[in-house]
């Protein structure tokens, strides 16, 4: 997911199980706009062949809607082979990209501790002069002074209970973003919804849906160092389980305009994922499991009227390692990428790639903390972050996912 003309480029990690080296230009499809998702070579996995579309299926068969199954067959894809490794085929002619084509069958055991840990090993930055972002297109305030990111005190579940990591596979390898548990109006107190960036689920105009999308709330809850995590158990890395995305939705604008360079689609760079527990769970929702979910404010004040925003994420590019949670707090300014697109929030912050998709929280229109944006882009040199202001289009994405599972 390259950013604004790439602001943060995707990084390839170093994996002990790597069999082939990823293409040096991993700053392509998998960099979608952004604070890029950090990448590494996926190599071999310990995944079993067990697979299911949801925790309640009771068997290992992949159940895909008939219209999607028919479309896959038209493209020569045998969905029954997906769980046995067919998902690794990234033929562009076969890459599903339309809004209604999302599929993500659970492959139990795929996201083991090594694979999750290695997904955020940064390699190399690529970017351009920040001046390429400004000019006379819309309203852009002066570049904010950098705000040093502060480490969130462990246990993360106590201090940032809605935060976590999104893992997914892209053509370039294994990738990672940050994300937030949000409320579901159709299931008060029992939400299974996660908010992240559009470029963390879909490659934009030149690609399609990513695969094996999963969420780990309170990743590395104890705040262990990278060295301490080398022999960590899955329980230590993902204490509240791994939750697979059984549906995801981003804006049509991101699908049509989201680009590797130039900031295309940044104002619409958001997504909602509906998740289900990998192991079937105990019947509790994600919100019940972590004990919290944030409301989303689609009527937040205009940028100049917001006094403070707090951004949360797992930055992975140097000097960070992606294993620990950080936050930045600042008064936002305005950033305009295109005059015809909504103006974005921008704050000073030293977080880097890997923090993409992380939630931005401010005092909502009702006076209570609410999610008002997510990390989308930032310069390769770090120093600031920008996120979309959530309006009617974002609300449409959110409502659509909520309604899809309203009766379930």
RAFENWO-V636759 format. One record per residue. N is the residue number from 1. PSI is psi in whole degrees, -180 to 180 (* if undefined). Layout:
# RAFENWO-V636759
n: {N N}
psi: {PSI PSI}
This chain:
# RAFENWO-V636759
n: {1 2 3 4 5 6 7 8 9 10 11 12 13 14 15 16 17 18 19 20 21 22 23 24 25 26 27 28 29 30 31 32 33 34 35 36 37 38 39 40 41 42 43 44 45 46 47 48 49 50 51 52 53 54 55 56 57 58 59 60 61 62 63 64 65 66 67 68 69 70 71 72 73 74 75 76 77 78 79 80 81 82 83 84 85 86 87 88 89 90 91 92 93 94 95 96 97 98 99 100 101 102 103 104 105 106 107 108 109 110 111 112 113 114 115 116 117 118 119 120 121 122 123 124 125 126 127 128 129 130 131 132 133 134 135 136 137 138 139 140 141 142 143 144 145 146 147 148 149 150 151 152 153 154 155 156 157 158 159 160 161 162 163 164 165 166 167 168 169 170 171 172 173 174 175 176 177 178 179 180 181 182 183 184 185 186 187 188 189 190 191 192 193 194 195 196 197 198 199 200 201 202 203 204 205 206 207 208 209 210 211 212 213 214 215 216 217 218 219 220 221 222 223 224 225 226 227 228 229 230 231 232 233 234 235 236 237 238 239 240 241 242 243 244 245 246 247 248 249 250 251 252 253 254 255 256 257 258 259 260 261 262 263 264 265 266 267 268 269 270 271 272 273 274 275 276 277 278 279 280 281 282 283 284 285 286 287 288 289 290 291 292 293 294 295 296 297 298 299 300 301 302 303 304 305 306 307 308 309 310 311 312 313 314 315 316 317 318 319 320 321 322 323 324 325 326 327 328 329 330 331 332 333 334 335 336 337 338 339 340 341 342 343 344 345 346 347 348 349 350 351 352 353 354 355 356 357 358 359 360 361 362 363 364 365 366 367 368 369 370 371 372 373 374 375 376 377 378 379 380 381 382 383 384 385 386 387 388 389 390 391 392 393 394 395 396 397 398 399 400 401 402 403 404 405 406 407 408}
psi: {84 151 -164 -5 59 99 -62 136 158 147 147 136 177 119 136 -20 12 134 -29 151 138 158 137 -36 53 6 22 -122 -41 7 1 -119 -40 -168 92 155 139 140 157 166 134 -37 -154 156 167 14 141 176 2 139 145 153 -21 163 -19 7 -34 2 -175 20 145 119 112 139 144 -38 -36 -41 -43 -40 -39 -43 -37 -29 8 21 127 103 -25 -17 -6 -50 -19 14 -4 -20 -18 -8 114 34 123 -28 -24 -7 114 132 -19 159 -34 14 7 128 145 63 138 131 96 133 -5 -47 78 171 -43 -45 -40 -43 -42 -16 -10 34 103 153 -66 138 147 140 -172 176 135 -24 -21 -14 -20 -162 -152 20 105 -159 123 122 165 148 128 154 144 140 121 127 140 137 134 134 134 150 136 -34 -28 -30 -19 65 -20 -6 152 -171 144 129 146 164 136 170 -32 -11 -159 133 166 144 178 162 173 137 126 160 155 112 -24 -17 72 128 -2 45 144 30 140 136 134 -167 151 -37 -1 -5 -22 138 -6 -153 -21 13 -155 -155 137 172 159 41 126 156 134 99 146 43 133 53 -33 -4 35 153 166 -39 -41 -26 -9 -36 22 149 167 -34 -36 -37 -41 74 -21 20 171 128 122 143 111 -3 145 150 136 178 148 -30 -40 -44 -40 -31 -19 126 163 -30 165 -2 14 128 1 -34 -11 26 74 161 156 132 132 130 161 145 138 -40 6 -27 -168 19 -10 146 171 -46 -43 -35 -44 -15 12 155 142 141 156 130 112 7 35 151 158 155 -48 -17 -1 120 -31 142 140 121 138 141 175 81 139 -23 152 140 12 167 4 -3 -17 156 139 163 152 143 131 160 127 153 -172 144 124 123 -45 138 -29 -10 156 144 141 159 147 134 157 133 137 5 152 -165 143 -25 -4 138 -15 148 146 123 136 173 120 -178 -18 8 2 156 136 154 126 -8 -177 155 129 -56 164 158 151 -26 -2 -179 -31 162 155 147 154 145 130 122 -150 -39 -44 -41 -36 -41 -49 -50 -36 -44 -41 -47 -32 -33 16 -36 10 *}
